[in-house]
Amino acid sequence: MHRFDVKVVAPVRWKGAGARDLLLLIVRPLAYRPTRHSRLLYREPAYLLSSDPTLSVAQLLQAYLWRWEMEVAFHEEKRLLGLREAQVRTEPAVQTAPAFVAAMYGYLHLAAMQAGLQIPPLARPGWQRPKPQERCTAGHLLGLLRAELWGRALGVNIRSFTTPPTADTKAPVILSPPAAAVIYAQG
């Protein structure tokens, strides 16, 4: 839950929309501090134009926030799963390659959800502080999948992808430094 300060301007006309009335939402920028003792800074305000002036402000903001999650999914599919790098030549393969990558992305997150993974499961570096309410990204999940597959190949027992972590779970002690390097490899 988050509280937004919003200003609503309606009706608004825009030449690209024809003769329709639009609804303009101006969302106040969020304040943040880069360090604890620095001055308060602000991000840019968000301007949302809606072609359906009958929707409530809460519905418009929720759709905007959901849209951000879709943008993150597109970014992860392109960067991590190689959406733009499919080497296909035939017309049916060109049409089905993006759907296949989106299905892989969905199955990866579905497996994580069924396993009860909501936070990044592998130990983070000491210099990297965990963010509050951090979700598992595709990068975290792919790293865990690689760690499990490579751990099995090396004969190292690590926590299973299908087993949800418990509150007292600690990182396993791995005696072989090369095995540890391979398991925690992120690229």
Residue pairs with C-beta under 8 A, 6 or more apart in sequence:
4 27
4 28
4 61
5 27
5 28
6 25
6 26
6 27
6 28
6 57
6 61
7 25
7 26
7 28
8 23
8 24
8 25
8 26
8 57
9 23
9 24
9 25
9 26
10 21
10 22
10 23
10 24
10 53
11 21
11 22
11 23
11 53
12 21
12 22
12 23
12 24
12 49
13 19
13 20
13 21
13 22
14 22
14 49
17 51
20 51
21 53
22 49
22 50
22 51
22 53
23 49
23 50
23 52
23 53
23 55
23 60
24 47
24 48
24 49
24 50
25 46
25 47
25 48
25 49
25 50
25 57
25 60
25 61
26 45
26 46
26 47
26 48
27 45
27 46
27 47
27 48
27 61
28 45
29 42
29 43
29 44
29 45
29 46
30 42
30 43
31 40
31 41
31 42
32 40
32 41
32 42
32 43
33 39
33 40
33 41
34 41
46 64
48 60
48 61
48 64
50 60
72 137
73 105
74 83
76 105
76 137
76 138
76 139
77 83
77 101
77 102
77 105
77 138
78 84
80 138
80 139
80 142
81 101
81 104
81 105
81 138
82 101
83 97
83 98
83 101
86 93
86 94
86 97
86 98
86 101
88 94
88 97
105 138
108 138
108 141
108 142
108 145
109 136
109 138
109 141
111 141
111 161
111 162
112 136
112 141
114 162
115 161
115 162
115 163
115 164
116 164
116 165
117 136
117 141
117 144
117 164
117 165
118 135
118 136
119 130
119 134
119 135
119 136
120 130
120 134
120 136
120 137
120 140
121 136
121 140
121 144
121 159
121 165
122 140
122 143
122 144
122 147
122 171
122 184
123 171
123 184
124 130
139 186
143 184
143 185
143 186
144 161
145 161
146 183
146 185
147 158
147 183
147 184
148 158
148 160
148 161
150 182
150 183
150 185
151 157
151 158
151 179
151 183
154 176
154 179
154 182
154 183
156 172
156 174
156 176
156 179
156 183
157 172
158 172
158 174
158 183
159 165
159 169
159 172
174 180
174 183
